[in-house]
Amino acid sequence: MMLLTCPNCGARNVSEFRYVGEAKSRPDPQTATPEQWRRYLYFHRNPAGWVRETWYHGSGCRRFFGIERNTVDNAHRAPVDDAPRTAGAAS
């Protein structure tokens, strides 16, 4: 069983969460080219090691939050407060 630590609810089973993706900036919809949108939507770094990610706690506080997770062993560090919010995210 993998546990994630929600900054609001504490350590919980990963089944309560939804992985949103790598923490990265969304292109400006008014000025982004189709190539920029493709890169944003479909190209991910996927490195081995520590990655900043955004998760959604759907079965708890229903908030988005950021963590740093090691993709090799699924260890994670304390939540990161400045993860980008996704469109429509309720704070």
C-alpha positions in Angstrom: 0.0 0.0 0.0 1.3 3.4 -0.9 0.6 6.4 1.4 0.6 10.0 0.4 0.6 12.9 2.9 -2.1 15.5 2.2 -1.2 18.9 3.7 -4.8 19.1 5.1 -5.7 15.6 6.1 -2.4 13.8 6.8 -1.2 10.4 5.5 -3.8 8.5 3.5 -4.0 5.6 1.1 -3.1 6.6 -2.4 -6.5 5.3 -3.6 -8.1 8.5 -2.1 -6.1 10.6 -4.6 -6.0 11.3 -8.3 -2.6 12.0 -10.0 -2.9 15.2 -12.0 0.5 15.3 -13.5 3.9 16.9 -13.4 3.9 20.4 -11.9 4.4 22.7 -14.9 3.1 25.9 -16.2 0.1 25.9 -18.6 0.6 27.9 -21.8 -1.4 31.0 -22.3 -4.5 30.0 -24.4 -4.6 33.3 -26.2 -1.0 33.2 -27.5 0.0 29.5 -27.5 0.8 27.8 -30.8 -0.5 24.3 -31.6 3.0 23.0 -31.1 3.1 24.5 -27.6 -0.2 22.9 -26.7 1.0 19.5 -27.9 4.2 19.7 -25.9 2.1 20.7 -22.8 -0.4 17.9 -23.2 1.6 15.0 -24.4 5.3 15.4 -23.7 6.4 14.7 -20.2 9.9 14.6 -18.8 9.5 11.3 -16.9 12.9 11.2 -15.2 14.1 8.7 -12.8 14.4 10.5 -9.5 12.6 13.4 -7.7 9.8 15.0 -9.6 7.4 17.8 -8.6 3.8 16.6 -9.1 0.3 17.8 -8.5 -2.3 15.5 -6.9 -6.0 15.9 -6.1 -7.5 14.5 -2.8 -10.9 13.6 -4.1 -11.9 11.4 -1.1 -10.8 13.8 1.5 -10.5 17.6 1.5 -11.0 17.9 -2.3 -8.0 20.1 -2.8 -5.1 20.1 -5.2 -1.6 20.1 -3.7 1.9 19.5 -4.8 4.5 17.0 -3.6 7.9 15.9 -4.7 7.9 12.1 -5.4 10.8 9.8 -6.3 9.7 7.9 -9.4 12.2 5.1 -8.6 10.9 4.0 -5.2 7.7 6.2 -4.7 9.1 7.9 -1.7 7.8 11.4 -1.3 8.8 14.6 0.4 6.8 17.1 2.4 4.1 18.8 0.3 5.2 21.7 -1.9 2.9 24.8 -1.5 3.5 26.4 -4.8 2.2 23.7 -7.2 0.4 25.1 -10.2 -3.4 24.9 -9.9 -5.3 23.2 -12.7 -8.2 24.9 -14.4 -11.4 24.7 -12.4 -9.6 23.7 -9.2 -11.4 24.7 -6.0 -9.2 26.1 -3.3 
